[in-house]
Structures are given as C-alpha cells and as structure tokens.
Amino acid sequence: MYIFELVYKIIEKIKNGKIFIKKEDFKENYPECDHIFVPVDSTKKVLACTKCGLLKKIE
C-alpha cells in the first residue's frame, strides 16, 4: 500500500508543476570538452565521448 501512496504523491507533484527537470544545452558544452572517443558497439562504427556523450558515426 505504501508504494501506491508514493506513486500517487509523485504523480501529484508532476501535475502541480513542483518538479522541474533542468535541461542543459550540451551543444554549448561540446567546444569546451576534450573529446575522448570510445566505441559504443561491437562494429566500432559508432563512437561516443566519455566526458560529454557526443556521438560520432564512422562510415
């Protein structure tokens, strides 16, 4: 029963606008990052920066 009460309280907070999710514009942070790319998948055609998460596809 306690779980349902928690879910209800969270839903009510979202409806009332008490929970705000801060969105950052990562495009502004990309020039500041010293990119270190590592492969994301086994094909090694998709790389991601370990610091900022910038994705880069290799053709």
C-alpha positions as CSV (number, residue, x, y, z in Angstrom):
1,M,0.0,0.0,0.0
2,Y,2.9,2.3,0.8
3,I,4.2,2.0,-2.8
4,F,0.9,3.2,-4.2
5,E,0.9,6.2,-1.9
6,L,4.4,7.1,-3.1
7,V,3.4,6.8,-6.8
8,Y,0.3,8.9,-6.1
9,K,2.4,11.7,-4.4
10,I,4.9,11.7,-7.3
11,I,2.2,12.0,-9.9
12,E,0.5,14.8,-8.0
13,K,3.8,16.7,-7.8
14,I,4.3,16.4,-11.5
15,K,0.8,17.6,-12.2
16,N,1.1,20.6,-10.0
17,G,4.4,21.6,-11.5
18,K,6.5,21.2,-8.4
19,I,9.1,19.0,-10.1
20,F,11.1,20.8,-12.7
21,I,13.7,19.0,-14.9
22,K,16.6,21.1,-15.7
23,K,17.6,20.7,-19.4
24,E,21.1,21.6,-20.3
25,D,22.1,22.6,-23.8
26,F,25.0,20.2,-24.4
27,K,25.8,21.7,-27.7
28,E,27.2,24.7,-25.9
29,N,29.5,22.5,-23.8
30,Y,30.9,20.5,-26.7
31,P,33.6,23.0,-27.7
32,E,34.8,23.1,-24.1
33,C,35.2,19.3,-23.9
34,D,38.5,17.5,-24.7
35,H,36.9,14.6,-26.5
36,I,38.0,11.1,-25.9
37,F,36.0,8.8,-28.2
38,V,35.5,5.1,-27.5
39,P,33.4,2.6,-29.5
40,V,29.8,2.1,-28.4
41,D,29.0,-1.1,-30.2
42,S,30.9,-4.2,-31.5
43,T,31.1,-2.9,-35.1
44,K,33.2,0.1,-33.8
45,K,31.3,2.4,-36.3
46,V,29.6,4.5,-33.6
47,L,31.9,6.3,-31.1
48,A,30.9,8.3,-28.0
49,C,32.8,10.8,-26.0
50,T,33.5,9.5,-22.5
51,K,33.1,13.0,-20.9
52,C,30.1,14.7,-22.7
53,G,28.4,11.9,-24.6
54,L,28.8,13.3,-28.1
55,L,28.1,10.6,-30.7
56,K,30.1,10.3,-33.8
57,K,29.4,7.8,-36.7
58,I,32.2,6.5,-38.9
59,E,31.3,5.5,-42.4
